[in-house]
Amino acid sequence: MKKLLFALAFLTVVGCMKDEFITEIDSVIPELEIEGAIGMKFYSSNISDTDMFNIKSPEDSEYSIEIKDVFGNLVAKSTIKAKAGNNVYAFYTRAFKEGHYTISLHKDGEEIQVLKQQIS
């Protein structure tokens, strides 16, 4: 009985943990380079778990990323403190259902860029 209660408690704690979907990476690969001064680029239009993306910023600044489902419902939002230049991150898809999403980059409440992506 104690084992069963311990297992249930463990699953409850693990299930309630916050699921982060962005982690910073230290280097930029050529496929992620952005020519302009500011923007966002994914490695591919089809995102799977831990795929990389780049946010290029002209200065140290704070950006927000919003992810909306096919119906326009906001399903996730994150704030990133980007340094001047390229900022590469890993995108974790565990928390998302497979499907089409709109991923938008914002700075100071202004929409900078919008990308249509498939999460699988």
Contact map, one row per residue, 1 for C-alpha under 8 A:
111110000000000000000000000000000000000000000000000000000000000000000000000000000000000000000000000000000000000000000000
111111000000000000000000000000000000000000000000000000000000000000000000000000000000000000000000000000000000000000000000
111111100000000000000000000000000000000000000000000000000000000000000000000000000000000000000000000000000000000000000000
111111110000000000000000000000000000000000000000000000000000000000000000000000000000000000000000000000000000000000000000
111111111000000000000000000000000000000000000000000000000000000000000000000000000000000000000000000000000000000000000000
011111111100000000000000000000000000000000000000000000000000000000000000000000000000000000000000000000000000000000000000
001111111110000000000000000000000000000000000000000000000000000000000000000000000000000000000000000000000000000000000000
000111111111000000000000000000000000000000000000000000000000000000000000000000000000000000000000000000000000000000000000
000011111111100000000000000000000000000000000000000000000000000000000000000000000000000000000000000000000000000000000000
000001111111110000000000000000000000000000000000000000000000000000000000000000000000000000000000000000000000000000000000
000000111111111000000000000000000000000000000000000000000000000000000000000000000000000000000000000000000000000000000000
000000011111111100000000000000000000000000000000000000000000000000000000000000000000000000000000000000000000000000000000
000000001111111110000000000000000000000000000000000000000000000000000000000000000000000000000000000000000000000000000000
000000000111111110000000000000000000000000000000000000000000000000000000000000000000000000000000000000000000000000000000
000000000011111110000000000000000000000000000000000000000000000000000000000000000000000000000000000000000000000000000000
000000000001111111000000000000000000000000000000000000000000000000000000000000000000000000000000000000000000000000000000
000000000000111111100000000000000000000000000000000000000000000000000000000000000000000000000000000000000000000000000000
000000000000000111110000000000000000000000000000000000000000000000000000000000000000000000000000000000000000000000000000
000000000000000011111000000000000000000000000000000000000000000000000000000000000000000000000010000000000000000000000000
000000000000000001111110000000000000000000000000000000000000000000000000000000000000000000010000000000000000000000000000
000000000000000000111110000000000000000000000000000000000000000000000000000000000000000001111110000000000000000000000000
000000000000000000011111000000000000000000000000000000000000000000000000000000000000000011110000000000000000000000000000
000000000000000000011111100000000000000000000000000000000000000000000000000000000000000011100000000000000000000000000000
000000000000000000000111110000000000000000000000000000000000000000000000000000000000001111000000000000000000000000000000
000000000000000000000011111000000000000000000000000000000000000000000000000000000000001111000000000000000000000000000000
000000000000000000000001111100000000000000000000000000000000000000000000000000000000001100000000000000000000000000000000
000000000000000000000000111110000000000000000000000000000000000000000000000000000000000100000000000000000000000000000000
000000000000000000000000011111011000000000000000000001000000000000000000000000000000011100000000000000000000000000000000
000000000000000000000000001111111000000000000000000000000000000000000000000000000000000000000000000000000000000000000000
000000000000000000000000000111111000000000000000000000000000000000000000000000000000000000000000000000000000000000000000
000000000000000000000000000011111000000000100000000000000000000000000000000000000000000000000000000000000000000000000000
000000000000000000000000000111111100000011100000000011000000000000000000000000000000000000000000000000000000000000000000
000000000000000000000000000111111110000010000000000001000000000000000000000000000000010000000000000000000000000000000000
000000000000000000000000000000011111111110000000000001010000000000000000000000000000000000000000000000000000000000000000
000000000000000000000000000000001111100000000000000000000000000000000000000000000000000000000000000000000000000000000000
000000000000000000000000000000000111111000000000000000000000000000000000000000000000000000000000000000000000000000000000
000000000000000000000000000000000111111000000000000000011100000000000000000000000000000000000000000000000000000000000000
000000000000000000000000000000000101111100000000000000111100000000000000000000000000000000000000000000000000000000000000
000000000000000000000000000000000101111110000000000000111000000000000000000000000000000000000000000000001000000110000000
000000000000000000000000000000000100011111000000000011110000000000000000000000000000000000000000000000001000000010000000
000000000000000000000000000000011100001111100000000011100000000000000000000000000000000000000000000000000000000000000000
000000000000000000000000000000010000000111111000001111000000000000000000000000000000000000000000000000000000000000000000
000000000000000000000000000000110000000011111000001110000000000000000000000000000000000000000000000000000000000000000000
000000000000000000000000000000000000000001111110000000000000000000000000000000000000000000000000000000000000000000000000
000000000000000000000000000000000000000001111110000000000000000000000000000000000000000000000000000000000000000000011100
000000000000000000000000000000000000000000011111000000000000000000000000000000000000000000000000000000000000000000001111
000000000000000000000000000000000000000000011111101000000000000000000000000000000000000000001000000000000000000000001111
000000000000000000000000000000000000000000000111111000000000000000000000000000000000000000011000000000000000000000000011
000000000000000000000000000000000000000000000011111000000000000000000000000000000000000000111100000000000000000000000001
000000000000000000000000000000000000000000000001111100000000000000000000000000000000000001111000000000000000000000000000
000000000000000000000000000000000000000001100011111110000000000000000000000000000000000001110000000000000000000000000000
000000000000000000000000000000000000000001100000011111000000000000000000000000000000000111100000000000000000000000000000
000000000000000000000000000000010000000111100000001111100000000000000000000000000000000111100000000000000000000000000000
000000000000000000000000000100011100000111000000000111110000000000000000000000000000011110000000000000000000000000000000
000000000000000000000000000000000000011110000000000011111000000000000000000000000100011100000000000000000000000000000000
000000000000000000000000000000000100111100000000000001111100000000000000000000000101111000000000000000000000000000000000
000000000000000000000000000000000000111000000000000000111111100000000000000000000111111000000000000000000000000000000000
000000000000000000000000000000000000110000000000000000011111000000000000000000000001100000000000000000000000000000000000
000000000000000000000000000000000000000000000000000000001111100000000000000000000111100000000000000000000000000000000000
000000000000000000000000000000000000000000000000000000001111110000000000000000001111000000000000000000000000000000000000
000000000000000000000000000000000000000000000000000000001011111000000000000000001111000000000000000000000000000000000000
000000000000000000000000000000000000000000000000000000000001111100000000000000111100000000000000000000000011000000000000
000000000000000000000000000000000000000000000000000000000000111110000000000000111100000000000000000000001111000000000000
000000000000000000000000000000000000000000000000000000000000011111000000000011110000000000000000000000001110000000000000
000000000000000000000000000000000000000000000000000000000000001111100000000011110000000000000000000000111100000000000000
000000000000000000000000000000000000000000000000000000000000000111110000011111000000000000000000000000111100000000000000
000000000000000000000000000000000000000000000000000000000000000011111000011110000000000000000000000011110000000000000000
000000000000000000000000000000000000000000000000000000000000000001111111111100000000000000000000000011100000000000000000
000000000000000000000000000000000000000000000000000000000000000000111111111000000000000000000000001111000000000000000000
000000000000000000000000000000000000000000000000000000000000000000011111100000000000000000000000001111000000000000000000
000000000000000000000000000000000000000000000000000000000000000000011111100000000000000000000000000000000000000000000000
000000000000000000000000000000000000000000000000000000000000000000011111110000000000000000000000000001000000000000000000
000000000000000000000000000000000000000000000000000000000000000000011111111000000000000000000000000000000000000000000000
000000000000000000000000000000000000000000000000000000000000000001111001111110000000000000000000000000000000000000000000
000000000000000000000000000000000000000000000000000000000000000001111000111110000000000000000000000000000000000000000000
000000000000000000000000000000000000000000000000000000000000000001110000011111000000000000000000000000000000000000000000
000000000000000000000000000000000000000000000000000000000000000111100000011111100000000000000000000000000000000000000000
000000000000000000000000000000000000000000000000000000000000000111000000000111110000000000000000000000000000000000000000
000000000000000000000000000000000000000000000000000000000000011110000000000011111000000000000000000000000000000000000000
000000000000000000000000000000000000000000000000000000000000011110000000000001111100000000000000000000000000000000000000
000000000000000000000000000000000000000000000000000000000001111000000000000000111110000000000000000000000000000000000000
000000000000000000000000000000000000000000000000000000111011111000000000000000011111001000000000000000000000000000000000
000000000000000000000000000000000000000000000000000000001011100000000000000000001111111000000000000000000000000000000000
000000000000000000000000000000000000000000000000000000011111100000000000000000000111110000000000000000000000000000000000
000000000000000000000000000000000000000000000000000000011110000000000000000000000011111000000000000000000000000000000000
000000000000000000000000000100001000000000000000000001111000000000000000000000000011111100000000000000000000000000000000
000000000000000000000001110100000000000000000000000001111000000000000000000000000110111110000000000000000000000000000000
000000000000000000000001111100000000000000000000000111100000000000000000000000000000011111000000000000000000000000000000
000000000000000000000111100000000000000000000000000111000000000000000000000000000000001111100000000000000000000000000000
000000000000000000001111100000000000000000000000011110000000000000000000000000000000000111110000000000000000000000000000
000000000000000000001110000000000000000000000000111110000000000000000000000000000000000011111000000000000000000000000000
000000000000000000011100000000000000000000000001111000000000000000000000000000000000000001111110000000000000000000000000
000000000000000000001000000000000000000000000011110000000000000000000000000000000000000000111111000000000000000000000011
000000000000000000001000000000000000000000000000100000000000000000000000000000000000000000011111100000000000000000000000
000000000000000000101000000000000000000000000000000000000000000000000000000000000000000000011111100000000000000000000000
000000000000000000000000000000000000000000000000000000000000000000000000000000000000000000001111110000000000000000000010
000000000000000000000000000000000000000000000000000000000000000000000000000000000000000000000111111000000000000000000011
000000000000000000000000000000000000000000000000000000000000000000000000000000000000000000000001111100000000000000000111
000000000000000000000000000000000000000000000000000000000000000000001100000000000000000000000000111110000000000000000111
000000000000000000000000000000000000000000000000000000000000000000001100000000000000000000000000011111000000000000011110
000000000000000000000000000000000000000000000000000000000000000000111100000000000000000000000000001111100000000000011110
000000000000000000000000000000000000000000000000000000000000000000111101000000000000000000000000000111110000000001111000
000000000000000000000000000000000000000000000000000000000000000011110000000000000000000000000000000011111000000001111000
000000000000000000000000000000000000000000000000000000000000000011100000000000000000000000000000000001111100001111100000
000000000000000000000000000000000000001100000000000000000000001111000000000000000000000000000000000000111110001111000000
000000000000000000000000000000000000000000000000000000000000001111000000000000000000000000000000000000011111111110000000
000000000000000000000000000000000000000000000000000000000000011100000000000000000000000000000000000000001111111100000000
000000000000000000000000000000000000000000000000000000000000011000000000000000000000000000000000000000000111110000000000
000000000000000000000000000000000000000000000000000000000000000000000000000000000000000000000000000000000111111000000000
000000000000000000000000000000000000000000000000000000000000000000000000000000000000000000000000000000000111111100000000
000000000000000000000000000000000000000000000000000000000000000000000000000000000000000000000000000000011110111111000000
000000000000000000000000000000000000001000000000000000000000000000000000000000000000000000000000000000011110011111000000
000000000000000000000000000000000000001100000000000000000000000000000000000000000000000000000000000000011100001111100000
000000000000000000000000000000000000000000000000000000000000000000000000000000000000000000000000000001111000001111110000
000000000000000000000000000000000000000000000000000000000000000000000000000000000000000000000000000001110000000011111000
000000000000000000000000000000000000000000001000000000000000000000000000000000000000000000000000000111100000000001111100
000000000000000000000000000000000000000000001110000000000000000000000000000000000000000000000000000111100000000000111110
000000000000000000000000000000000000000000001110000000000000000000000000000000000000000000000000011110000000000000011111
000000000000000000000000000000000000000000000111000000000000000000000000000000000000000000001001111110000000000000001111
000000000000000000000000000000000000000000000111100000000000000000000000000000000000000000001000111000000000000000000111
